Structures are given as C-alpha cells and as structure tokens.
Amino acid sequence: MRLPSVLAAAVLLSASLAAHADTFDFSFGDSSSSFSGSGVLTTGTLLSPGQYVIARVTGTVEVVPNGPSLDISSMLAPGSFPTPQNGGFLPANDDVLLVSNGVGSFDQYGLSFLAANGAQFNLFSGSVNDALLKPAAGSNVFENVPITITETAPTPEPSSFALLGTGLLGVAFLAKRQLA
C-alpha cells in the first residue's frame, strides 16, 4: 500500500519542480528620455507557447534624466492602467510578456507598475517601443523609448524534466523492492 503513496509523492514533487519561473532583465529609455529604468521581470502563468503573464517586476526608475533613482514598488493589476478614469488613452494593461528565442517584448497593452513616489508606468509595444508615465500628481507623459528585454536564466528543457521523472521512477522501484 505504500507504493501508491510513494508514486503520488513523486508526481507531486515533479509537478512542483516544473512550475518555476523564468527571469528577464529589462531596461527602457535613453539619455534623451524624460524617464528611464531597469530591472528584472519574473514570469508566471504560461498563456500559450511564448506568452506569459508577468508575476513580478523589480528594479529602479528615473523620472528625470540624472534624477534620483526610485524603486519599483509594485505591479499594477491587469486592466488598471491606463483607463478613462485616470486619463489614459490606450487599451488597459494586460501585463503579458511575449518571448521568442530568449528575447522578450510587450504587446500593445503592456506592463504597468508603480514607482516609490507614486508615479505609474506602462511599457508597451507600439510602432516602436513605447512607454507612458503618469506622474503621481500630473498628466500623462508619452515617449517612444527603446525597451530591451533579455532572458537571464533559461528554464530547463522538457528532456530535463523527463530525466527527473525517470529518476523518480527508479527511486519508486527501489522503494517497492525494499518493501517486498
């Protein structure tokens, strides 16, 4: 009766190991931009091949060139920026990252996050790369800025998980032999 328990534990362990996240370095803006920043994106839910919901963003932003660096304090919920209620003129954010060959990009809805001073940012892909800033007590500032997103730690290939599963089956087989 212990064999089914051991197998169930092995399946749960392999499933939990497969549910880890990728990280991507990102940067936006340049010396001529009114705002810029950099940090790390952590992916979460896989929507379809190469399309992930972003689970976390960390990093810093500068609202004025050579100004103080502000920490990114949190992500904004999907659909919360920009909206007609906060003066936005774009479709609301969906916080989705598109990935192809280790390079990431945003869709036209983009990623939205909050800086430590209360300013809201939305990074998205338009005709070029784009960013929208809503200062804490001001109107929107829109700029075409370069956005770079590259994978920092690729996930293991499916064959790695197959190897892990094979090892777990071997452990289960040995456990069965010892119980017999």
N, C-alpha and C positions, 0 to 999 in steps of 0.2 A: 504494500500500500504506500510505501514511502517513495517509490519510483515516480508516480504521478506528481507528487509534491515537489520532488527534485526537478522534474521536467518543467513544471509550472514556474518554479523559481528561475530556471534558466531562460525561459521565454520572456518573463518579466524583465530580467536583467538585460537581455539583448535588446528588448524594445526600449528600455530607458537609455541605453547607450546610444541608440540610433537617433534619439531625439535631442541632439546637441545643436548648438547654433554656430553659424559662420560669422566672422567679423570682417569688416571692411574699413580701411582708412578712407576718410573723405576730407576734401578741402574745397573752399569756394572763395571767389573774389580774387582781386589782384591789387597792385599798388594804386590803380586809378578808381577803385571801387569805394563807395561810401560805407560798405560793410563787408567783412570777410570773416572766415573762421575755418576751423579744422577739428577733427575728432575721429571717433570710432562709431560705426553703426553695427548693431548686432541684429541678425535676422532671427525671425521667429517662425511663424506658420508658413509652410510651403503652399501657395495657392495653386500653382501649376508649374511645370518644369521651367526653371529660371525666373520665377516670380514669387517673391517672398514679402510677407508683412514684416516691417521693421519692428522689433520688440523693444529696442533701447538705443538711445543716442547719448554719447558723452563727448565733451570737448569744450572748446572756448570760441568766442566770437569777439570781434572788434566792430563797434558800431561806427566809429570814425577812424579813418586811417591814422595809425600811430597812437590811437587812444588806448585806454586801459582794456585789458582782456577781461571778458566776463565769462563765467562758467555757464554752460548749457545746463539749465536746472531740470528740465523735464520735456517729454514729448507732449504734443497736444493730441487729443483724441481724434481719430479719423472723422472727417466731416465737420471739424470745428473751426478751420481757418482756410481761406478767408470765407466769410459768409456775408450776405447783405447787412446783417446786424452789426458786423464790425467793420464795415466799409470795404469789404473785399470785392474784387471784380472778376475773380477766376473761379473755376469749379473748386469745391471744397477738397481739402487734402484727403488722400487715402493711405498715406504712409507705406507705400509699396516700393520695393527695390527690384529692379529688373537686372538679372545677372547673365552675362554671356562670356565664357572663357575667362573667368576671374575678374572681369571688369563690370562695374555696376553703373546703373543710370536710374533716374527717376522717370515716372510717366508724367503726363501733363497735369496731374493733380498734386503730386509731390509729397514731401515730408515736411511736417510743421513741428517746431519746437519753441521753447520759451527760454530766454536768457535770464540771468540772475537779476537784471534790472527791470524785468517785466516785458521787455521787447519780444515780439513774436516774429518768427522767421518761417518762411515757406520756401523750400528749394524744389524746383521742378524743371522739367524739360519742355521748352517751347521750341521756337525755330532754332535757337542756340540753347545754351544752358541759361537758366533764369533764376532769380531769387527775388523774393518780396519780403520787405521788412515793415512791420507795423510797430513803430516805437511805442513805449508804454503810454505816452500821452500825446500822440501825434498822428499824422496821416500816413498813408502807405508810401513807402519808398520802393520803387521797382527798378531793377537793373538787370541787364544781360551780363552775367559774370561767368567765368569758367568754373565748372564743377568737375572735380576729379574724384572717382571712387574706385579703389582697387582692393582686391581681397587680400587679407593679411594671413589667414590661417585656413587653407582649404580643408574641406571635410574629407574624411576617408572615403575611398571608392566603395561601391557596393561589394566588391570582391573582399574587401577587408572585413565587412560585416559577415560575409559568408564564411570566411576563415574563423571568425569569432564563434559563429554558430556551430561550426564543425567541432571546435574545441569544447564547447559546452556539451555537445552530444557525447563526446569522448568522456568527459567528466561524469555525465549521467550514466554511461555504460559501466564505467569503473565502479560507481556507487552501487549499481544494480548487482554487479558481480560480488561485491563485498557483502551485500545483504543476503545473497543466496547461500 
